[in-house]
Amino acid sequence: MKEVEIRLGTLEELLDDFPKTYEINKDEVTLRLMEPEDGPLMLDFAQQLPYHDLLFLRRDITRQEGIDKWVRDIRNGAIHSIIAENASRVLGYSTLHRNDHEWSQHVAELRVLVAPQARGTGLGRVLTREAFGLAMAIGVEKVVARMTLDQTGARTVFEELGFRPEALLKDEVKDRAGKKHDVLFLSTEVEAFLARREAYGIE
């Protein structure tokens, strides 16, 4: 798999780069921007994920109302989502969600989900870095991510990009069986990331 280059440029310039094609684990994978019309496609994808993978999300995307909110946020520009798919199915996505509070517009949350059959292939790293490029383009100064403590693969990818643990929230989420889980918050300053850009192949 070729190394992902995080380009520096305007949002329009970066969006024009999509769709992109990568060879990942001998499979041709296309990355494209999610459109409002992709709602049914993403609902089907979400309903095939292990439930535990969904615990750190803001909304339940296995339900139509969760998808409707996602689509609404894409329409109004609050969210930018990148879909990864091969010839037969969606393999994953990354989403950059700008903070809703006026005083925290410089902060965005980065979320990545990869289908079980595509994990360990490097796809999560590709999706993460592509979304990080969008974060830089829209002027985000701080990027945060959240995950449960046992999502060690995801944590490794984020820490490669310079994310560091910032907070641990005890019993922050409760699954459908009523079991509580801690949530780890990680963050990185974009300025600090740019200072290390040579390590990540940025143009």
Buried (B, 14 or more C-beta within 10 A) or exposed (E): BEEBEBBBBEBEEBEEEEEBEBEBEEBEBBBBBBEEEBBEBBBEBBEEBEEEBBBBBBBBBBEEEBBBBBBEBBEEEBBBBBBBBEEEEBBBBBBBBBBEEEEEBEBBBBBBBBBEEBBEBBBBBBBBBBBBBBBBBBEBEBBBBBBBEEBEEBBEBBEEBBBEEBEEEEEBBEEEEEEEBEBBBBBBEBEEBBEEEEEBEBE
